Amino acid sequence: MGNLLEKDREFENIPSIKAKTLRINLHPDIYGTFAEIGAGQETARHFFRAGGASGTIAKAMSAYDKAFSDAIYGIEKDGRYVTQPRLKQMLRHEMKLVEERIDRKNNPDYLFFTYANTVATIDFSKRYKGHGWVGIRFQLDPKQKEFDEIILHVRFKQNEARLQQETLGILGVNLIYGAFFKHDKPKKLLKYLYDHIDKDTVEIDMINFIGPNFRDVDNRLISLQLIKNNMTDAVMFGPDGNNLLPAAVLYKKNILALRGSFRPVTKVNMDMFQKSYDIFVREQTVDMDNTIVIFEITLSNLKASGEIDEQDFMDRAELLSSLGHTVMISKFQEYFKLVEYLNKYTKNRIGLTMGVNNLVAVFDEKYYRHLSGGILEAFGKLFFKDLKVYLYPMKNPETGQIMTSNNLKVHPRMKELYKFFKYNSKVMDIIDYDPDIMHIFSRDVLKRITNGEDGWEEMLPKGIAEIIKEKNLFARKEVEKVEELEVDED
């Protein structure tokens, strides 16, 4: 077969879409099918137009009618069509047909692939911009029994269905090309998905690399690249390390969000989470079975030293995942932006767990000078929905006084505004906190770890110290100052 990466070195510069499709069409071994639902056969059309497609395309189809689609791929449990399970079923079904219908004896070097998408473009009222799932199942060695997969979710930003269709077609070509010729550089492959596409036209908010050739790929790091490359505003991953689609996870849920550095996660973090969660699920409008908790880290928190330290990010993610938590990485430095984002997907109760210092920072005008309406505009977006702040107290290190919502100090100009939200039950104190752990601050724990000191182990949740020692987490790091607005247990 030969190494695909060694062939056609003249394509090292960014090739045109026609050059990409022609390279694939002229490759003697790449062979597969296209199944596109919802936006036309936009990707397949590029390959047909390039020429030489007869040696590449076994079949191209669009099962537009829902009944016809169900007859081919089956009926999804939720009855929906633009979903990840639907896409995966399409990939499995089409690849099975390829394997059944193509005789390997006559074609021993064929590299099978199936490209699929299921998409809803913008509606006539233009209320819903459109979104879709796109994926490819493929092999890089004809003897490879287990297939590789790249699956991603996109959100369209253009206001015409035709433009969205064109964007999808180019994206599809970039994905197929990347799968075969850039698979060993997944971070670069991610960037190449936007070849000949303006980032303002489409958002990629989830992607997963799966299969034998991606076993060394950590999808959490790939998720981080989506944020770094300005491909999306927020990403999520679960305890298993696989990326999640925020819209699917948050849809119509009651959401409790805890923002922090989690560097490392401490007993205070977990006490904040557990005590606020206990209050949250007792709220009359909250259904425990329809509730999700998010541990959120902002991008600026990850840039404490100017650049994102990916190993530092992975250390934090490792610990939160080990505790079984869902993690969100976002670009939302201000709380109102986070709440705006969450409100896109749910109208149910949203809770924010934060410490005293963080609530004081929320009432600091300097963070809202870029808004035409200043702090009032921000607070209108922050509190106009069904939102409540669960406030964890802080012990004043100088006086020993316990600071709560009743005695915290905001700027004199903000006193009346604060009272308004306080006495309208938007802020609730956590009163059953653990007083024996209030001396714990993550920055102090981190210093002890990096300096090789003793005594930090008991400041962390059960099992966390053992993971840090076993995997030598944070030991390579210098302690950095956390952004003032970032939420920490401090």
C-alpha positions in Angstrom: 0.0 0.0 0.0 2.8 2.4 0.9 2.6 5.2 3.4 -0.1 7.8 2.4 1.9 10.5 4.1 4.9 9.9 1.8 3.0 10.5 -1.4 2.4 13.7 -3.3 4.6 16.0 -1.3 3.7 18.8 -3.6 0.5 19.2 -1.7 2.2 20.4 1.5 0.9 24.0 0.9 -2.8 24.6 1.5 -4.3 23.0 -1.6 -7.5 24.1 -3.2 -10.7 22.2 -2.7 -10.5 20.8 -6.2 -6.9 19.8 -5.6 -7.9 17.9 -2.5 -10.7 16.1 -4.1 -8.6 15.2 -7.2 -5.8 13.9 -5.0 -8.3 11.5 -3.3 -9.9 10.6 -6.6 -6.6 9.7 -8.2 -5.4 7.7 -5.3 -5.7 4.1 -6.5 -6.8 2.7 -3.1 -9.2 5.2 -1.4 -12.7 3.9 -2.0 -16.0 4.5 -0.2 -19.5 6.0 0.0 -21.2 9.3 0.8 -24.5 9.5 2.7 -25.8 13.1 3.2 -29.1 14.0 4.8 -30.5 17.5 5.1 -28.4 19.8 3.0 -28.0 18.0 -0.3 -25.1 16.1 -1.7 -22.8 19.0 -1.2 -19.6 17.1 -0.4 -20.0 14.4 -3.0 -20.6 17.0 -5.6 -17.0 18.3 -5.2 -15.6 14.9 -5.9 -17.8 14.4 -9.0 -16.8 17.8 -10.4 -13.1 17.2 -9.8 -13.0 14.2 -12.2 -11.8 10.7 -11.7 -14.5 9.9 -9.2 -15.4 6.5 -10.6 -12.4 5.0 -8.8 -13.3 6.6 -5.5 -17.1 6.8 -5.1 -18.9 3.5 -4.7 -22.2 5.3 -3.9 -23.6 8.7 -3.1 -27.0 9.1 -1.6 -29.4 11.4 0.1 -32.3 9.8 2.1 -34.3 13.0 2.5 -37.7 11.6 3.2 -37.9 10.7 6.9 -39.8 7.5 6.2 -37.3 6.4 3.6 -34.4 7.3 6.0 -36.0 5.3 8.8 -36.4 2.3 6.4 -32.7 2.4 5.7 -31.2 3.3 9.1 -33.9 2.5 11.6 -35.9 4.7 13.9 -34.0 6.6 16.6 -35.4 6.2 20.2 -36.0 10.0 20.4 -37.5 10.2 16.9 -34.9 12.8 15.9 -32.7 12.8 12.8 -30.0 15.4 13.4 -28.3 13.6 16.2 -25.0 11.9 16.9 -26.6 8.4 17.3 -28.2 8.9 13.8 -24.8 9.8 12.3 -23.1 6.8 13.9 -25.8 4.5 12.6 -25.4 5.9 9.2 -21.6 5.3 9.3 -22.0 1.7 10.6 -24.7 0.8 8.1 -22.9 2.3 5.0 -19.6 0.7 6.0 -21.2 -2.7 6.5 -22.6 -2.4 2.9 -19.2 -1.6 1.5 -17.6 -4.6 3.2 -20.4 -6.9 2.1 -20.5 -5.8 -1.5 -16.8 -5.3 -2.4 -14.8 -8.5 -2.8 -11.5 -8.1 -0.9 -9.9 -10.8 -2.9 -10.2 -8.6 -6.0 -9.4 -5.4 -4.2 -6.8 -6.3 -1.5 -5.4 -2.8 -1.2 -8.6 -0.8 -1.0 -8.9 1.6 1.9 -12.6 1.8 2.7 -14.3 4.9 4.0 -17.8 6.2 4.6 -18.5 9.9 4.9 -21.9 10.9 6.3 -23.7 14.0 7.6 -27.1 14.7 9.0 -27.9 18.4 8.9 -30.7 20.9 9.4 -30.0 24.2 7.6 -31.6 27.5 8.5 -35.4 27.5 8.5 -37.6 29.9 6.5 -38.3 32.2 9.5 -34.5 32.3 10.1 -35.1 31.7 13.8 -32.9 28.7 13.9 -29.6 29.0 12.2 -29.1 25.3 11.6 -26.7 22.7 12.8 -25.5 19.2 12.0 -23.4 16.2 12.6 -20.6 15.3 10.3 -18.3 12.2 10.4 -16.1 9.8 8.6 -15.4 6.1 9.3 -12.2 5.0 7.5 -9.2 2.7 7.4 -5.5 3.5 6.8 -4.5 -0.1 6.3 -6.6 -2.6 4.3 -5.8 -5.3 6.9 -7.1 -3.0 9.7 -10.1 -4.7 11.3 -11.1 -1.8 13.6 -12.1 1.4 11.8 -11.1 4.9 12.8 -13.7 7.6 13.2 -13.7 11.4 13.3 -17.1 12.8 14.4 -17.9 16.5 14.8 -20.8 18.8 15.4 -21.2 22.1 13.6 -23.4 25.2 14.0 -24.1 27.4 11.0 -23.9 31.2 11.3 -24.9 32.2 7.7 -28.4 33.5 7.0 -29.0 31.6 3.7 -29.5 27.8 3.3 -27.5 27.9 0.1 -24.4 29.4 1.8 -24.7 26.9 4.6 -24.8 24.1 2.1 -21.7 25.3 0.3 -19.8 25.6 3.6 -20.8 22.1 4.6 -19.5 20.8 1.2 -16.1 22.4 1.7 -15.9 21.2 5.3 -16.7 17.6 4.2 -13.9 17.7 1.7 -11.5 19.0 4.3 -12.5 16.3 6.7 -12.0 13.4 4.2 -8.7 14.9 3.1 -7.5 15.3 6.7 -8.6 11.8 7.7 -6.3 10.2 5.0 -3.4 12.7 4.8 -3.2 14.5 8.1 -4.4 11.9 10.6 -1.1 11.8 12.4 -1.4 15.5 13.2 -4.9 15.8 14.8 -4.3 19.3 16.1 -3.4 20.5 12.6 -6.1 18.5 11.1 -8.5 20.5 13.2 -7.2 23.7 11.8 -7.3 22.4 8.2 -11.1 21.8 8.6 -11.4 25.6 8.0 -9.3 25.6 4.8 -11.2 28.0 2.4 -13.9 28.6 5.1 -14.3 31.8 7.1 -14.5 31.0 10.9 -17.4 33.5 11.1 -19.6 31.2 8.9 -19.5 28.0 10.9 -18.7 26.9 14.5 -17.3 23.5 15.5 -18.3 22.9 19.1 -17.5 19.2 19.5 -15.1 16.7 17.9 -13.9 13.2 18.8 -11.2 11.1 17.3 -11.8 7.4 17.8 -10.0 4.2 16.7 -6.7 2.4 16.6 -4.8 5.2 15.0 -6.0 7.7 17.6 -5.3 5.8 20.7 -2.7 8.3 21.8 -5.1 11.2 21.1 -6.6 12.7 24.2 -9.9 14.2 23.1 -9.9 16.7 26.0 -6.8 18.3 24.5 -8.5 18.3 21.1 -11.4 20.0 22.8 -9.1 22.6 24.2 -7.9 23.4 20.6 -11.4 24.3 19.6 -11.3 27.1 22.2 -7.7 28.1 21.4 -8.4 28.3 17.7 -11.6 30.4 18.2 -13.7 27.7 16.7 -16.3 27.9 19.5 -17.0 29.6 22.8 -17.3 26.6 25.1 -16.5 22.9 25.1 -17.4 20.1 27.5 -16.0 16.6 28.3 -17.2 13.9 30.6 -15.5 11.8 33.2 -14.5 9.3 30.5 -12.4 12.0 28.7 -14.6 12.1 25.6 -15.9 15.4 24.4 -19.6 16.2 24.8 -21.9 18.5 22.8 -22.9 21.3 25.2 -26.3 21.7 23.6 -27.2 18.1 24.1 -25.9 18.0 27.7 -27.6 21.3 28.8 -30.8 21.0 26.8 -33.8 21.8 29.1 -31.7 20.9 32.2 -31.5 22.5 35.6 -27.8 23.6 35.7 -25.6 24.1 38.7 -22.2 25.7 37.7 -19.1 25.9 39.9 -16.3 28.0 38.4 -12.8 27.6 39.7 -9.1 27.1 39.0 -9.2 23.5 40.4 -5.4 23.7 40.6 -5.7 21.3 42.3 -9.3 20.5 43.3 -9.6 20.8 47.1 -11.9 19.8 49.9 -13.3 23.3 49.8 -14.2 22.9 46.2 -16.0 19.7 47.0 -17.8 21.2 50.0 -18.9 24.1 47.9 -20.3 21.7 45.3 -22.0 19.3 47.7 -23.6 21.9 49.9 -24.8 24.0 47.1 -26.1 20.9 45.2 -28.1 19.8 48.3 -29.8 23.3 48.4 -30.2 23.4 44.6 -32.1 20.1 44.3 -34.4 21.0 47.1 -35.6 24.0 45.2 -39.3 23.6 44.3 -38.7 24.1 40.6 -35.8 21.7 40.4 -36.1 18.1 39.4 -33.0 16.1 40.6 -33.3 13.7 37.7 -33.1 16.6 35.2 -30.2 18.3 36.8 -26.5 18.6 35.7 -23.5 19.9 37.6 -20.7 21.6 35.7 -17.2 22.4 36.9 -16.2 25.3 34.7 -12.7 26.7 34.0 -12.3 29.8 31.9 -9.8 30.2 29.2 -8.2 33.2 30.9 -7.6 31.0 34.0 -5.7 28.5 31.8 -3.6 31.4 30.5 -2.3 32.4 33.9 1.2 32.6 32.6 0.4 34.2 29.3 0.1 31.0 27.3 -2.0 27.9 27.9 0.0 25.1 29.5 -1.6 22.0 28.1 0.0 19.7 30.7 -1.3 21.9 33.5 -4.8 21.7 31.9 -4.5 18.0 31.7 -3.5 17.7 35.3 -6.6 19.6 36.4 -8.8 17.6 34.0 -7.4 14.3 35.3 -8.4 15.1 38.8 -11.9 16.4 38.0 -12.5 13.4 35.8 -11.4 11.0 38.5 -14.0 12.5 40.8 -16.7 11.8 38.1 -17.4 15.4 37.1 -18.4 17.0 33.8 -16.1 19.8 32.9 -16.6 22.9 30.8 -13.9 25.1 29.3 -15.2 28.5 28.3 -14.2 31.9 27.0 -16.6 33.6 29.3 -14.6 35.7 31.7 -17.7 37.5 33.0 -20.5 35.6 34.7 -23.3 37.2 32.7 -21.8 35.8 29.5 -21.7 32.3 31.0 -25.4 32.7 32.0 -26.3 34.0 28.5 -24.7 30.9 27.1 -26.5 28.5 29.4 -29.8 30.3 28.7 -29.5 29.4 25.0 -30.2 25.7 25.9 -32.4 25.8 29.0 -35.2 27.9 30.6 -35.0 26.0 33.8 -33.3 27.0 37.0 -29.6 27.9 36.8 -27.5 28.1 40.0 -24.0 29.6 40.4 -21.8 28.5 43.3 -19.2 31.0 44.2 -17.1 32.4 47.1 -17.4 35.8 48.8 -14.5 37.3 46.9 -16.0 36.3 43.6 -19.4 37.8 44.4 -17.7 41.1 45.4 -15.9 41.0 42.0 -19.2 40.5 40.2 -20.3 43.9 41.7 -17.1 45.7 40.5 -17.9 48.2 37.7 -14.5 48.0 36.0 -15.4 44.6 34.5 -18.3 46.1 32.5 -16.9 49.3 31.1 -17.0 47.8 27.6 -20.8 47.5 27.8 -22.8 50.5 26.6 -25.2 49.9 29.6 -22.4 49.2 32.0 -23.0 47.0 35.0 -26.8 47.4 34.7 -26.8 45.8 31.3 -24.6 43.0 32.6 -26.9 42.4 35.6 -30.0 42.5 33.4 -28.5 39.6 31.5 -27.3 37.9 34.6 -30.3 37.9 36.9 -33.4 38.3 34.6 -33.8 34.6 34.3 -34.5 31.9 36.9 -31.0 32.2 38.5 -29.7 32.0 42.0 -26.2 32.5 43.5 -25.2 30.0 46.3 -22.6 31.8 48.3 -19.9 29.9 50.2 -18.5 31.9 53.2 -14.9 33.0 53.7 -12.9 33.4 56.9 -11.1 36.8 57.1 -7.5 35.8 57.7 -6.8 38.9 59.8 -9.9 39.2 62.0 -11.2 35.6 61.9 -14.6 37.0 61.0 -16.8 34.7 58.8 -17.8 36.7 55.7 -21.3 36.0 54.3 -23.8 37.8 52.1 -24.9 39.8 55.2 -21.5 41.5 55.9 -19.5 41.4 52.7 -18.3 44.8 51.4 -19.1 46.1 47.9 -18.2 49.5 46.5 -20.4 52.2 48.1 -22.0 53.0 44.7 -23.0 49.3 44.4 -24.6 49.0 47.8 -28.2 49.6 46.7 -27.8 47.4 43.7 -26.5 44.6 45.8 -29.3 45.0 48.4 -31.8 44.8 45.5 -30.6 41.4 44.4 -29.9 40.2 48.0 -33.4 40.9 49.2 -35.0 39.5 46.1 -33.6 36.1 47.0 -31.1 36.0 44.2 -28.3 35.3 46.7 -28.5 32.4 49.2 -25.8 31.7 51.9 -24.5 28.2 52.3 -24.8 27.8 56.1 -23.9 24.2 56.7 -20.4 24.6 55.4 -17.4 22.7 57.0 -15.6 25.3 59.3 -12.6 23.0 59.7 -11.5 23.4 56.0 -11.9 27.1 55.6 -8.1 27.6 55.8 -7.6 25.7 52.6 -6.7 27.6 49.5 -5.8 25.9 46.2 -2.9 28.4 45.6 -1.3 27.4 48.9 -1.7 23.7 48.2 -0.1 24.2 44.8 2.8 26.0 46.3 3.4 23.1 48.7 3.2 20.6 45.9 5.6 22.5 43.6 8.0 23.1 46.6 8.0 19.5 47.6 6.6 20.3 51.0 4.5 18.0 53.2 1.1 18.4 54.7 -1.0 19.2 51.6 -2.4 15.7 51.2 -5.2 16.1 53.8 -6.4 19.3 52.1 -7.6 17.3 49.1 -10.6 15.0 48.5 -10.0 11.3 49.1 -7.8 9.7 46.6 -6.7 12.9 44.9 -3.3 13.1 46.6 -2.5 9.6 45.5 -3.2 10.4 41.9 -1.1 13.6 42.1 1.9 11.6 43.5 1.5 8.6 41.2 1.3 10.7 38.0 3.6 13.5 39.3 0.9 16.2 38.6 1.7 19.8 39.0 5.2 19.1 40.2 6.7 20.8 37.1 4.7 23.9 37.5 5.6 27.3 38.8 2.9 29.0 40.8 1.1 31.7 38.8 -1.2 34.5 39.8 -4.9 33.7 38.9 -6.9 36.4 37.1 -8.7 38.6 39.6 -12.2 37.9 38.1 -11.7 34.2 38.0 -13.8 32.2 40.4 -11.7 30.2 42.9 -12.5 28.8 46.2 -10.4 31.7 47.5 
